């Protein structure tokens, strides 16, 4: 059995991570392959409104969500490039 991986968050990032997890239904998709192109920001803003977030706290969480989005898109692009290199006929 393989050991379980653990990830740790700085306490200042926990709120942004929790919101990020709650927003996973807000991905915009394009094309028949369903490639992710980014979050639907109207849904992100609506969710932040529902949470009653404002001011600096809202900006910090929004920035954290956008950073997670960028990292996800970068990782997906990297995986797609690897797949293309491994299966050039596809």
PDB file of N, CA, C and O in Angstrom:
ATOM      1  N   UNK A   1       0.846  -1.170   0.000  1.00  0.00           N
ATOM      2  CA  UNK A   1       0.000   0.000   0.000  1.00  0.00           C
ATOM      3  C   UNK A   1       0.897   1.240   0.000  1.00  0.00           C
ATOM      4  O   UNK A   1       1.856   1.329   0.767  1.00  0.00           O
ATOM      5  N   UNK A   2       0.570   2.187  -0.867  1.00  0.00           N
ATOM      6  CA  UNK A   2       1.356   3.416  -0.951  1.00  0.00           C
ATOM      7  C   UNK A   2       1.015   4.363   0.193  1.00  0.00           C
ATOM      8  O   UNK A   2      -0.139   4.444   0.616  1.00  0.00           O
ATOM      9  N   UNK A   3       2.019   5.079   0.692  1.00  0.00           N
ATOM     10  CA  UNK A   3       1.716   6.049   1.758  1.00  0.00           C
ATOM     11  C   UNK A   3       0.849   7.183   1.222  1.00  0.00           C
ATOM     12  O   UNK A   3       0.959   7.581   0.062  1.00  0.00           O
ATOM     13  N   UNK A   4       0.010   7.677   2.075  1.00  0.00           N
ATOM     14  CA  UNK A   4      -0.885   8.771   1.703  1.00  0.00           C
ATOM     15  C   UNK A   4      -0.111  10.089   1.693  1.00  0.00           C
ATOM     16  O   UNK A   4       0.671  10.363   2.603  1.00  0.00           O
ATOM     17  N   UNK A   5      -0.336  10.903   0.656  1.00  0.00           N
ATOM     18  CA  UNK A   5       0.315  12.209   0.601  1.00  0.00           C
ATOM     19  C   UNK A   5      -0.458  13.197   1.462  1.00  0.00           C
ATOM     20  O   UNK A   5      -1.682  13.128   1.568  1.00  0.00           O
ATOM     21  N   UNK A   6       0.273  14.105   2.066  1.00  0.00           N
ATOM     22  CA  UNK A   6      -0.344  15.144   2.871  1.00  0.00           C
ATOM     23  C   UNK A   6       0.022  16.501   2.304  1.00  0.00           C
ATOM     24  O   UNK A   6       1.117  16.699   1.778  1.00  0.00           O
ATOM     25  N   UNK A   7      -0.893  17.413   2.416  1.00  0.00           N
ATOM     26  CA  UNK A   7      -0.626  18.795   2.015  1.00  0.00           C
ATOM     27  C   UNK A   7      -0.963  19.678   3.209  1.00  0.00           C
ATOM     28  O   UNK A   7      -1.897  19.406   3.963  1.00  0.00           O
ATOM     29  N   UNK A   8      -0.197  20.720   3.357  1.00  0.00           N
ATOM     30  CA  UNK A   8      -0.404  21.635   4.472  1.00  0.00           C
ATOM     31  C   UNK A   8      -0.611  23.038   3.928  1.00  0.00           C
ATOM     32  O   UNK A   8       0.028  23.441   2.956  1.00  0.00           O
ATOM     33  N   UNK A   9      -1.496  23.764   4.553  1.00  0.00           N
ATOM     34  CA  UNK A   9      -1.770  25.147   4.183  1.00  0.00           C
ATOM     35  C   UNK A   9      -1.321  26.073   5.300  1.00  0.00           C
ATOM     36  O   UNK A   9      -1.446  25.756   6.482  1.00  0.00           O
ATOM     37  N   UNK A  10      -0.801  27.212   4.904  1.00  0.00           N
ATOM     38  CA  UNK A  10      -0.576  28.256   5.896  1.00  0.00           C
ATOM     39  C   UNK A  10      -1.945  28.675   6.410  1.00  0.00           C
ATOM     40  O   UNK A  10      -2.898  28.718   5.632  1.00  0.00           O
ATOM     41  N   UNK A  11      -2.068  28.980   7.678  1.00  0.00           N
ATOM     42  CA  UNK A  11      -3.367  29.391   8.220  1.00  0.00           C
ATOM     43  C   UNK A  11      -4.011  30.553   7.455  1.00  0.00           C
ATOM     44  O   UNK A  11      -5.236  30.627   7.354  1.00  0.00           O
ATOM     45  N   UNK A  12      -3.193  31.450   6.920  1.00  0.00           N
ATOM     46  CA  UNK A  12      -3.747  32.595   6.190  1.00  0.00           C
ATOM     47  C   UNK A  12      -4.387  32.186   4.863  1.00  0.00           C
ATOM     48  O   UNK A  12      -5.099  32.987   4.257  1.00  0.00           O
ATOM     49  N   UNK A  13      -4.147  30.949   4.399  1.00  0.00           N
ATOM     50  CA  UNK A  13      -4.702  30.487   3.128  1.00  0.00           C
ATOM     51  C   UNK A  13      -5.903  29.562   3.278  1.00  0.00           C
ATOM     52  O   UNK A  13      -6.506  29.172   2.279  1.00  0.00           O
ATOM     53  N   UNK A  14      -6.254  29.209   4.490  1.00  0.00           N
ATOM     54  CA  UNK A  14      -7.330  28.245   4.708  1.00  0.00           C
ATOM     55  C   UNK A  14      -8.662  28.763   4.182  1.00  0.00           C
ATOM     56  O   UNK A  14      -9.387  28.010   3.531  1.00  0.00           O
ATOM     57  N   UNK A  15      -9.006  30.004   4.437  1.00  0.00           N
ATOM     58  CA  UNK A  15     -10.286  30.543   3.966  1.00  0.00           C
ATOM     59  C   UNK A  15     -10.361  30.544   2.447  1.00  0.00           C
ATOM     60  O   UNK A  15     -11.386  30.173   1.875  1.00  0.00           O
ATOM     61  N   UNK A  16      -9.280  30.961   1.789  1.00  0.00           N
ATOM     62  CA  UNK A  16      -9.269  30.972   0.324  1.00  0.00           C
ATOM     63  C   UNK A  16      -9.386  29.546  -0.210  1.00  0.00           C
ATOM     64  O   UNK A  16     -10.087  29.317  -1.196  1.00  0.00           O
ATOM     65  N   UNK A  17      -8.713  28.585   0.423  1.00  0.00           N
ATOM     66  CA  UNK A  17      -8.795  27.193  -0.004  1.00  0.00           C
ATOM     67  C   UNK A  17     -10.220  26.668   0.132  1.00  0.00           C
ATOM     68  O   UNK A  17     -10.722  25.993  -0.767  1.00  0.00           O
ATOM     69  N   UNK A  18     -10.872  26.974   1.253  1.00  0.00           N
ATOM     70  CA  UNK A  18     -12.244  26.512   1.453  1.00  0.00           C
ATOM     71  C   UNK A  18     -13.169  27.080   0.385  1.00  0.00           C
ATOM     72  O   UNK A  18     -14.011  26.362  -0.152  1.00  0.00           O
ATOM     73  N   UNK A  19     -13.018  28.362   0.075  1.00  0.00           N
ATOM     74  CA  UNK A  19     -13.845  28.979  -0.974  1.00  0.00           C
ATOM     75  C   UNK A  19     -13.515  28.344  -2.313  1.00  0.00           C
ATOM     76  O   UNK A  19     -14.423  28.048  -3.090  1.00  0.00           O
ATOM     77  N   UNK A  20     -12.227  28.127  -2.606  1.00  0.00           N
ATOM     78  CA  UNK A  20     -11.802  27.479  -3.847  1.00  0.00           C
ATOM     79  C   UNK A  20     -12.505  26.132  -4.009  1.00  0.00           C
ATOM     80  O   UNK A  20     -13.027  25.826  -5.081  1.00  0.00           O
ATOM     81  N   UNK A  21     -12.518  25.339  -2.957  1.00  0.00           N
ATOM     82  CA  UNK A  21     -13.165  24.028  -3.020  1.00  0.00           C
ATOM     83  C   UNK A  21     -14.660  24.160  -3.293  1.00  0.00           C
ATOM     84  O   UNK A  21     -15.231  23.343  -4.015  1.00  0.00           O
ATOM     85  N   UNK A  22     -15.289  25.165  -2.731  1.00  0.00           N
ATOM     86  CA  UNK A  22     -16.721  25.385  -2.929  1.00  0.00           C
ATOM     87  C   UNK A  22     -17.043  25.850  -4.349  1.00  0.00           C
ATOM     88  O   UNK A  22     -18.188  25.729  -4.786  1.00  0.00           O
ATOM     89  N   UNK A  23     -16.066  26.374  -5.071  1.00  0.00           N
ATOM     90  CA  UNK A  23     -16.292  26.945  -6.400  1.00  0.00           C
ATOM     91  C   UNK A  23     -16.013  25.980  -7.543  1.00  0.00           C
ATOM     92  O   UNK A  23     -15.983  26.409  -8.697  1.00  0.00           O
ATOM     93  N   UNK A  24     -15.813  24.716  -7.276  1.00  0.00           N
ATOM     94  CA  UNK A  24     -15.437  23.787  -8.335  1.00  0.00           C
ATOM     95  C   UNK A  24     -16.535  23.549  -9.371  1.00  0.00           C
ATOM     96  O   UNK A  24     -16.270  22.958 -10.418  1.00  0.00           O
ATOM     97  N   UNK A  25     -17.737  23.989  -9.102  1.00  0.00           N
ATOM     98  CA  UNK A  25     -18.807  23.897 -10.101  1.00  0.00           C
ATOM     99  C   UNK A  25     -18.819  25.108 -11.025  1.00  0.00           C
ATOM    100  O   UNK A  25     -19.648  25.178 -11.932  1.00  0.00           O
ATOM    101  N   UNK A  26     -17.922  26.057 -10.816  1.00  0.00           N
ATOM    102  CA  UNK A  26     -17.943  27.309 -11.572  1.00  0.00           C
ATOM    103  C   UNK A  26     -16.923  27.354 -12.713  1.00  0.00           C
ATOM    104  O   UNK A  26     -16.600  28.435 -13.206  1.00  0.00           O
ATOM    105  N   UNK A  27     -16.416  26.195 -13.135  1.00  0.00           N
ATOM    106  CA  UNK A  27     -15.477  26.172 -14.252  1.00  0.00           C
ATOM    107  C   UNK A  27     -16.222  26.404 -15.553  1.00  0.00           C
ATOM    108  O   UNK A  27     -17.283  25.824 -15.785  1.00  0.00           O
ATOM    109  N   UNK A  28     -15.657  27.259 -16.404  1.00  0.00           N
ATOM    110  CA  UNK A  28     -16.180  27.487 -17.738  1.00  0.00           C
ATOM    111  C   UNK A  28     -15.554  26.434 -18.644  1.00  0.00           C
ATOM    112  O   UNK A  28     -14.370  26.124 -18.512  1.00  0.00           O
ATOM    113  N   UNK A  29     -16.320  25.898 -19.536  1.00  0.00           N
ATOM    114  CA  UNK A  29     -15.806  24.868 -20.447  1.00  0.00           C
ATOM    115  C   UNK A  29     -16.008  25.327 -21.876  1.00  0.00           C
ATOM    116  O   UNK A  29     -16.982  26.006 -22.203  1.00  0.00           O
ATOM    117  N   UNK A  30     -15.068  24.939 -22.717  1.00  0.00           N
ATOM    118  CA  UNK A  30     -15.155  25.302 -24.133  1.00  0.00           C
ATOM    119  C   UNK A  30     -14.890  24.061 -24.972  1.00  0.00           C
ATOM    120  O   UNK A  30     -14.028  23.249 -24.638  1.00  0.00           O
ATOM    121  N   UNK A  31     -15.619  23.922 -26.039  1.00  0.00           N
ATOM    122  CA  UNK A  31     -15.376  22.836 -26.974  1.00  0.00           C
ATOM    123  C   UNK A  31     -15.933  21.515 -26.501  1.00  0.00           C
ATOM    124  O   UNK A  31     -16.395  21.381 -25.367  1.00  0.00           O
ATOM    125  N   UNK A  32     -15.882  20.546 -27.388  1.00  0.00           N
ATOM    126  CA  UNK A  32     -16.453  19.229 -27.097  1.00  0.00           C
ATOM    127  C   UNK A  32     -15.600  18.439 -26.115  1.00  0.00           C
ATOM    128  O   UNK A  32     -16.102  17.534 -25.447  1.00  0.00           O
ATOM    129  N   UNK A  33     -14.325  18.770 -26.021  1.00  0.00           N
ATOM    130  CA  UNK A  33     -13.463  18.040 -25.087  1.00  0.00           C
ATOM    131  C   UNK A  33     -13.683  18.476 -23.649  1.00  0.00           C
ATOM    132  O   UNK A  33     -13.217  17.817 -22.719  1.00  0.00           O
ATOM    133  N   UNK A  34     -14.388  19.581 -23.462  1.00  0.00           N
ATOM    134  CA  UNK A  34     -14.661  20.058 -22.115  1.00  0.00           C
ATOM    135  C   UNK A  34     -13.474  20.685 -21.436  1.00  0.00           C
ATOM    136  O   UNK A  34     -13.393  20.696 -20.208  1.00  0.00           O
ATOM    137  N   UNK A  35     -12.543  21.210 -22.220  1.00  0.00           N
ATOM    138  CA  UNK A  35     -11.350  21.834 -21.641  1.00  0.00           C
ATOM    139  C   UNK A  35     -11.747  23.007 -20.760  1.00  0.00           C
ATOM    140  O   UNK A  35     -12.613  23.807 -21.114  1.00  0.00           O
ATOM    141  N   UNK A  36     -11.108  23.092 -19.622  1.00  0.00           N
ATOM    142  CA  UNK A  36     -11.370  24.213 -18.717  1.00  0.00           C
ATOM    143  C   UNK A  36     -10.670  25.450 -19.244  1.00  0.00           C
ATOM    144  O   UNK A  36      -9.512  25.391 -19.657  1.00  0.00           O
ATOM    145  N   UNK A  37     -11.371  26.563 -19.229  1.00  0.00           N
ATOM    146  CA  UNK A  37     -10.782  27.818 -19.697  1.00  0.00           C
ATOM    147  C   UNK A  37     -10.657  28.832 -18.577  1.00  0.00           C
ATOM    148  O   UNK A  37     -10.045  29.882 -18.771  1.00  0.00           O
ATOM    149  N   UNK A  38     -11.204  28.555 -17.437  1.00  0.00           N
ATOM    150  CA  UNK A  38     -11.147  29.464 -16.296  1.00  0.00           C
ATOM    151  C   UNK A  38     -12.454  29.416 -15.533  1.00  0.00           C
ATOM    152  O   UNK A  38     -13.420  28.786 -15.963  1.00  0.00           O
ATOM    153  N   UNK A  39     -12.471  30.080 -14.414  1.00  0.00           N
ATOM    154  CA  UNK A  39     -13.685  30.135 -13.606  1.00  0.00           C
ATOM    155  C   UNK A  39     -14.662  31.152 -14.175  1.00  0.00           C
ATOM    156  O   UNK A  39     -14.257  32.135 -14.797  1.00  0.00           O
ATOM    157  N   UNK A  40     -15.935  30.913 -13.961  1.00  0.00           N
ATOM    158  CA  UNK A  40     -16.961  31.894 -14.308  1.00  0.00           C
ATOM    159  C   UNK A  40     -17.008  32.885 -13.141  1.00  0.00           C
ATOM    160  O   UNK A  40     -17.505  32.579 -12.057  1.00  0.00           O
ATOM    161  N   UNK A  41     -16.482  34.066 -13.397  1.00  0.00           N
ATOM    162  CA  UNK A  41     -16.319  35.042 -12.315  1.00  0.00           C
ATOM    163  C   UNK A  41     -17.637  35.573 -11.774  1.00  0.00           C
ATOM    164  O   UNK A  41     -17.695  36.023 -10.629  1.00  0.00           O
ATOM    165  N   UNK A  42     -18.697  35.529 -12.576  1.00  0.00           N
ATOM    166  CA  UNK A  42     -19.988  35.951 -12.019  1.00  0.00           C
ATOM    167  C   UNK A  42     -20.413  34.993 -10.916  1.00  0.00           C
ATOM    168  O   UNK A  42     -21.015  35.415  -9.929  1.00  0.00           O
ATOM    169  N   UNK A  43     -20.109  33.715 -11.071  1.00  0.00           N
ATOM    170  CA  UNK A  43     -20.412  32.739 -10.031  1.00  0.00           C
ATOM    171  C   UNK A  43     -19.514  32.922  -8.816  1.00  0.00           C
ATOM    172  O   UNK A  43     -19.955  32.763  -7.678  1.00  0.00           O
ATOM    173  N   UNK A  44     -18.253  33.256  -9.065  1.00  0.00           N
ATOM    174  CA  UNK A  44     -17.318  33.511  -7.967  1.00  0.00           C
ATOM    175  C   UNK A  44     -17.810  34.705  -7.157  1.00  0.00           C
ATOM    176  O   UNK A  44     -17.897  34.639  -5.931  1.00  0.00           O
ATOM    177  N   UNK A  45     -18.130  35.800  -7.851  1.00  0.00           N
ATOM    178  CA  UNK A  45     -18.605  37.005  -7.148  1.00  0.00           C
ATOM    179  C   UNK A  45     -19.900  36.730  -6.384  1.00  0.00           C
ATOM    180  O   UNK A  45     -20.060  37.188  -5.252  1.00  0.00           O
ATOM    181  N   UNK A  46     -20.824  35.987  -6.995  1.00  0.00           N
ATOM    182  CA  UNK A  46     -22.082  35.665  -6.320  1.00  0.00           C
ATOM    183  C   UNK A  46     -21.818  34.854  -5.052  1.00  0.00           C
ATOM    184  O   UNK A  46     -22.458  35.075  -4.024  1.00  0.00           O
ATOM    185  N   UNK A  47     -20.882  33.925  -5.127  1.00  0.00           N
ATOM    186  CA  UNK A  47     -20.571  33.105  -3.956  1.00  0.00           C
ATOM    187  C   UNK A  47     -19.959  33.967  -2.843  1.00  0.00           C
ATOM    188  O   UNK A  47     -20.314  33.821  -1.674  1.00  0.00           O
ATOM    189  N   UNK A  48     -19.046  34.857  -3.213  1.00  0.00           N
ATOM    190  CA  UNK A  48     -18.453  35.749  -2.210  1.00  0.00           C
ATOM    191  C   UNK A  48     -19.520  36.644  -1.590  1.00  0.00           C
ATOM    192  O   UNK A  48     -19.477  36.929  -0.394  1.00  0.00           O
ATOM    193  N   UNK A  49     -20.481  37.089  -2.408  1.00  0.00           N
ATOM    194  CA  UNK A  49     -21.605  37.876  -1.881  1.00  0.00           C
ATOM    195  C   UNK A  49     -22.407  37.058  -0.874  1.00  0.00           C
ATOM    196  O   UNK A  49     -22.755  37.549   0.200  1.00  0.00           O
ATOM    197  N   UNK A  50     -22.700  35.798  -1.231  1.00  0.00           N
ATOM    198  CA  UNK A  50     -23.481  34.931  -0.344  1.00  0.00           C
ATOM    199  C   UNK A  50     -22.767  34.699   0.991  1.00  0.00           C
ATOM    200  O   UNK A  50     -23.407  34.547   2.032  1.00  0.00           O
ATOM    201  N   UNK A  51     -21.448  34.674   0.943  1.00  0.00           N
ATOM    202  CA  UNK A  51     -20.679  34.496   2.171  1.00  0.00           C
ATOM    203  C   UNK A  51     -20.590  35.786   2.988  1.00  0.00           C
ATOM    204  O   UNK A  51     -20.130  35.774   4.130  1.00  0.00           O
ATOM    205  N   UNK A  52     -21.031  36.890   2.398  1.00  0.00           N
ATOM    206  CA  UNK A  52     -21.000  38.170   3.099  1.00  0.00           C
ATOM    207  C   UNK A  52     -19.607  38.766   3.205  1.00  0.00           C
ATOM    208  O   UNK A  52     -19.335  39.567   4.099  1.00  0.00           O
ATOM    209  N   UNK A  53     -18.727  38.378   2.298  1.00  0.00           N
ATOM    210  CA  UNK A  53     -17.347  38.874   2.345  1.00  0.00           C
ATOM    211  C   UNK A  53     -17.241  40.249   1.702  1.00  0.00           C
ATOM    212  O   UNK A  53     -17.856  40.518   0.670  1.00  0.00           O
ATOM    213  N   UNK A  54     -16.451  41.115   2.331  1.00  0.00           N
ATOM    214  CA  UNK A  54     -16.238  42.445   1.773  1.00  0.00           C
ATOM    215  C   UNK A  54     -14.865  42.953   2.212  1.00  0.00           C
ATOM    216  O   UNK A  54     -14.205  42.368   3.070  1.00  0.00           O
ATOM    217  N   UNK A  55     -14.468  44.044   1.602  1.00  0.00           N
ATOM    218  CA  UNK A  55     -13.228  44.698   1.983  1.00  0.00           C
ATOM    219  C   UNK A  55     -11.990  43.855   1.743  1.00  0.00           C
ATOM    220  O   UNK A  55     -11.910  43.088   0.783  1.00  0.00           O
ATOM    221  N   UNK A  56     -11.018  44.018   2.646  1.00  0.00           N
ATOM    222  CA  UNK A  56      -9.739  43.336   2.506  1.00  0.00           C
ATOM    223  C   UNK A  56      -9.882  41.811   2.519  1.00  0.00           C
ATOM    224  O   UNK A  56      -9.198  41.111   1.771  1.00  0.00           O
ATOM    225  N   UNK A  57     -10.769  41.305   3.368  1.00  0.00           N
ATOM    226  CA  UNK A  57     -10.953  39.849   3.441  1.00  0.00           C
ATOM    227  C   UNK A  57     -11.434  39.308   2.100  1.00  0.00           C
ATOM    228  O   UNK A  57     -10.947  38.274   1.642  1.00  0.00           O
ATOM    229  N   UNK A  58     -12.378  39.989   1.468  1.00  0.00           N
ATOM    230  CA  UNK A  58     -12.882  39.565   0.162  1.00  0.00           C
ATOM    231  C   UNK A  58     -11.766  39.597  -0.887  1.00  0.00           C
ATOM    232  O   UNK A  58     -11.613  38.654  -1.664  1.00  0.00           O
ATOM    233  N   UNK A  59     -10.994  40.678  -0.906  1.00  0.00           N
ATOM    234  CA  UNK A  59      -9.907  40.791  -1.886  1.00  0.00           C
ATOM    235  C   UNK A  59      -8.863  39.694  -1.689  1.00  0.00           C
ATOM    236  O   UNK A  59      -8.368  39.131  -2.665  1.00  0.00           O
ATOM    237  N   UNK A  60      -8.530  39.388  -0.455  1.00  0.00           N
ATOM    238  CA  UNK A  60      -7.534  38.350  -0.181  1.00  0.00           C
ATOM    239  C   UNK A  60      -8.028  36.977  -0.621  1.00  0.00           C
ATOM    240  O   UNK A  60      -7.276  36.206  -1.217  1.00  0.00           O
ATOM    241  N   UNK A  61      -9.280  36.675  -0.330  1.00  0.00           N
ATOM    242  CA  UNK A  61      -9.829  35.388  -0.743  1.00  0.00           C
ATOM    243  C   UNK A  61      -9.953  35.320  -2.258  1.00  0.00           C
ATOM    244  O   UNK A  61      -9.638  34.293  -2.859  1.00  0.00           O
ATOM    245  N   UNK A  62     -10.406  36.399  -2.880  1.00  0.00           N
ATOM    246  CA  UNK A  62     -10.515  36.452  -4.336  1.00  0.00           C
ATOM    247  C   UNK A  62      -9.144  36.245  -4.977  1.00  0.00           C
ATOM    248  O   UNK A  62      -9.024  35.495  -5.946  1.00  0.00           O
ATOM    249  N   UNK A  63      -8.121  36.895  -4.451  1.00  0.00           N
ATOM    250  CA  UNK A  63      -6.764  36.726  -4.975  1.00  0.00           C
ATOM    251  C   UNK A  63      -6.292  35.278  -4.809  1.00  0.00           C
ATOM    252  O   UNK A  63      -5.645  34.731  -5.703  1.00  0.00           O
ATOM    253  N   UNK A  64      -6.608  34.667  -3.684  1.00  0.00           N
ATOM    254  CA  UNK A  64      -6.225  33.273  -3.455  1.00  0.00           C
ATOM    255  C   UNK A  64      -6.918  32.321  -4.414  1.00  0.00           C
ATOM    256  O   UNK A  64      -6.311  31.372  -4.909  1.00  0.00           O
ATOM    257  N   UNK A  65      -8.194  32.581  -4.672  1.00  0.00           N
ATOM    258  CA  UNK A  65      -8.948  31.758  -5.625  1.00  0.00           C
ATOM    259  C   UNK A  65      -8.359  31.900  -7.023  1.00  0.00           C
ATOM    260  O   UNK A  65      -8.214  30.910  -7.738  1.00  0.00           O
ATOM    261  N   UNK A  66      -8.022  33.122  -7.415  1.00  0.00           N
ATOM    262  CA  UNK A  66      -7.437  33.337  -8.744  1.00  0.00           C
ATOM    263  C   UNK A  66      -6.062  32.690  -8.861  1.00  0.00           C
ATOM    264  O   UNK A  66      -5.705  32.188  -9.927  1.00  0.00           O
ATOM    265  N   UNK A  67      -5.290  32.696  -7.783  1.00  0.00           N
ATOM    266  CA  UNK A  67      -3.980  32.029  -7.805  1.00  0.00           C
ATOM    267  C   UNK A  67      -4.162  30.516  -7.976  1.00  0.00           C
ATOM    268  O   UNK A  67      -3.416  29.886  -8.726  1.00  0.00           O
ATOM    269  N   UNK A  68      -5.136  29.938  -7.293  1.00  0.00           N
ATOM    270  CA  UNK A  68      -5.409  28.505  -7.434  1.00  0.00           C
ATOM    271  C   UNK A  68      -5.888  28.190  -8.850  1.00  0.00           C
ATOM    272  O   UNK A  68      -5.531  27.157  -9.417  1.00  0.00           O
ATOM    273  N   UNK A  69      -6.691  29.078  -9.412  1.00  0.00           N
ATOM    274  CA  UNK A  69      -7.169  28.893 -10.785  1.00  0.00           C
ATOM    275  C   UNK A  69      -5.983  28.885 -11.761  1.00  0.00           C
ATOM    276  O   UNK A  69      -5.880  27.997 -12.608  1.00  0.00           O
ATOM    277  N   UNK A  70      -5.095  29.870 -11.638  1.00  0.00           N
ATOM    278  CA  UNK A  70      -3.922  29.930 -12.525  1.00  0.00           C
ATOM    279  C   UNK A  70      -3.067  28.679 -12.393  1.00  0.00           C
ATOM    280  O   UNK A  70      -2.614  28.127 -13.396  1.00  0.00           O
ATOM    281  N   UNK A  71      -2.845  28.230 -11.165  1.00  0.00           N
ATOM    282  CA  UNK A  71      -2.025  27.031 -10.941  1.00  0.00           C
ATOM    283  C   UNK A  71      -2.692  25.800 -11.552  1.00  0.00           C
ATOM    284  O   UNK A  71      -2.014  24.949 -12.128  1.00  0.00           O
ATOM    285  N   UNK A  72      -4.001  25.704 -11.431  1.00  0.00           N
ATOM    286  CA  UNK A  72      -4.731  24.571 -12.012  1.00  0.00           C
ATOM    287  C   UNK A  72      -4.619  24.579 -13.525  1.00  0.00           C
ATOM    288  O   UNK A  72      -4.336  23.548 -14.134  1.00  0.00           O
ATOM    289  N   UNK A  73      -4.838  25.736 -14.138  1.00  0.00           N
ATOM    290  CA  UNK A  73      -4.747  25.830 -15.601  1.00  0.00           C
ATOM    291  C   UNK A  73      -3.334  25.535 -16.089  1.00  0.00           C
ATOM    292  O   UNK A  73      -3.160  24.877 -17.115  1.00  0.00           O
ATOM    293  N   UNK A  74      -2.326  26.013 -15.370  1.00  0.00           N
ATOM    294  CA  UNK A  74      -0.933  25.723 -15.733  1.00  0.00           C
ATOM    295  C   UNK A  74      -0.650  24.218 -15.648  1.00  0.00           C
ATOM    296  O   UNK A  74      -0.011  23.652 -16.535  1.00  0.00           O
ATOM    297  N   UNK A  75      -1.123  23.582 -14.590  1.00  0.00           N
ATOM    298  CA  UNK A  75      -0.900  22.141 -14.419  1.00  0.00           C
ATOM    299  C   UNK A  75      -1.620  21.353 -15.502  1.00  0.00           C
ATOM    300  O   UNK A  75      -1.082  20.370 -16.010  1.00  0.00           O
ATOM    301  N   UNK A  76      -2.822  21.769 -15.859  1.00  0.00           N
ATOM    302  CA  UNK A  76      -3.557  21.077 -16.916  1.00  0.00           C
ATOM    303  C   UNK A  76      -2.862  21.238 -18.261  1.00  0.00           C
ATOM    304  O   UNK A  76      -2.815  20.292 -19.047  1.00  0.00           O
ATOM    305  N   UNK A  77      -2.325  22.418 -18.534  1.00  0.00           N
ATOM    306  CA  UNK A  77      -1.599  22.640 -19.785  1.00  0.00           C
ATOM    307  C   UNK A  77      -0.355  21.766 -19.836  1.00  0.00           C
ATOM    308  O   UNK A  77      -0.026  21.204 -20.881  1.00  0.00           O
ATOM    309  N   UNK A  78       0.331  21.655 -18.714  1.00  0.00           N
ATOM    310  CA  UNK A  78       1.522  20.813 -18.649  1.00  0.00           C
ATOM    311  C   UNK A  78       1.169  19.344 -18.892  1.00  0.00           C
ATOM    312  O   UNK A  78       1.871  18.649 -19.626  1.00  0.00           O
ATOM    313  N   UNK A  79       0.089  18.879 -18.281  1.00  0.00           N
ATOM    314  CA  UNK A  79      -0.347  17.496 -18.501  1.00  0.00           C
ATOM    315  C   UNK A  79      -0.732  17.262 -19.963  1.00  0.00           C
ATOM    316  O   UNK A  79      -0.427  16.209 -20.524  1.00  0.00           O
ATOM    317  N   UNK A  80      -1.397  18.237 -20.578  1.00  0.00           N
ATOM    318  CA  UNK A  80      -1.775  18.111 -21.981  1.00  0.00           C
ATOM    319  C   UNK A  80      -0.538  18.034 -22.879  1.00  0.00           C
ATOM    320  O   UNK A  80      -0.506  17.259 -23.834  1.00  0.00           O
ATOM    321  N   UNK A  81       0.472  18.836 -22.568  1.00  0.00           N
ATOM    322  CA  UNK A  81       1.721  18.795 -23.336  1.00  0.00           C
ATOM    323  C   UNK A  81       2.403  17.435 -23.188  1.00  0.00           C
ATOM    324  O   UNK A  81       2.902  16.880 -24.167  1.00  0.00           O
ATOM    325  N   UNK A  82       2.426  16.904 -21.978  1.00  0.00           N
ATOM    326  CA  UNK A  82       3.017  15.582 -21.756  1.00  0.00           C
ATOM    327  C   UNK A  82       2.258  14.520 -22.539  1.00  0.00           C
ATOM    328  O   UNK A  82       2.866  13.646 -23.157  1.00  0.00           O
ATOM    329  N   UNK A  83       0.945  14.593 -22.514  1.00  0.00           N
ATOM    330  CA  UNK A  83       0.109  13.637 -23.242  1.00  0.00           C
ATOM    331  C   UNK A  83       0.391  13.720 -24.744  1.00  0.00           C
ATOM    332  O   UNK A  83       0.473  12.694 -25.420  1.00  0.00           O
ATOM    333  N   UNK A  84       0.536  14.912 -25.252  1.00  0.00           N
ATOM    334  CA  UNK A  84       0.829  15.111 -26.666  1.00  0.00           C
ATOM    335  C   UNK A  84       2.203  14.529 -27.017  1.00  0.00           C
ATOM    336  O   UNK A  84       2.354  13.892 -28.060  1.00  0.00           O
ATOM    337  N   UNK A  85       3.187  14.741 -26.169  1.00  0.00           N
ATOM    338  CA  UNK A  85       4.521  14.180 -26.414  1.00  0.00           C
ATOM    339  C   UNK A  85       4.505  12.653 -26.372  1.00  0.00           C
ATOM    340  O   UNK A  85       5.196  11.999 -27.153  1.00  0.00           O
ATOM    341  N   UNK A  86       3.716  12.090 -25.461  1.00  0.00           N
ATOM    342  CA  UNK A  86       3.654  10.638 -25.308  1.00  0.00           C
ATOM    343  C   UNK A  86       2.786   9.959 -26.362  1.00  0.00           C
ATOM    344  O   UNK A  86       2.993   8.785 -26.668  1.00  0.00           O
ATOM    345  N   UNK A  87       1.819  10.681 -26.918  1.00  0.00           N
ATOM    346  CA  UNK A  87       0.888  10.146 -27.908  1.00  0.00           C
ATOM    347  C   UNK A  87       0.737  11.115 -29.061  1.00  0.00           C
ATOM    348  O   UNK A  87      -0.325  11.718 -29.214  1.00  0.00           O
ATOM    349  N   UNK A  88       1.766  11.285 -29.879  1.00  0.00           N
ATOM    350  CA  UNK A  88       1.725  12.306 -30.942  1.00  0.00           C
ATOM    351  C   UNK A  88       0.651  12.060 -32.000  1.00  0.00           C
ATOM    352  O   UNK A  88       0.277  12.999 -32.703  1.00  0.00           O
ATOM    353  N   UNK A  89       0.143  10.846 -32.142  1.00  0.00           N
ATOM    354  CA  UNK A  89      -0.875  10.550 -33.163  1.00  0.00           C
ATOM    355  C   UNK A  89      -2.259  11.030 -32.753  1.00  0.00           C
ATOM    356  O   UNK A  89      -3.139  11.135 -33.607  1.00  0.00           O
ATOM    357  N   UNK A  90      -2.477  11.318 -31.508  1.00  0.00           N
ATOM    358  CA  UNK A  90      -3.799  11.733 -31.023  1.00  0.00           C
ATOM    359  C   UNK A  90      -4.146  13.104 -31.443  1.00  0.00           C
ATOM    360  O   UNK A  90      -5.225  13.596 -31.114  1.00  0.00           O
TER     361      UNK A  90
END
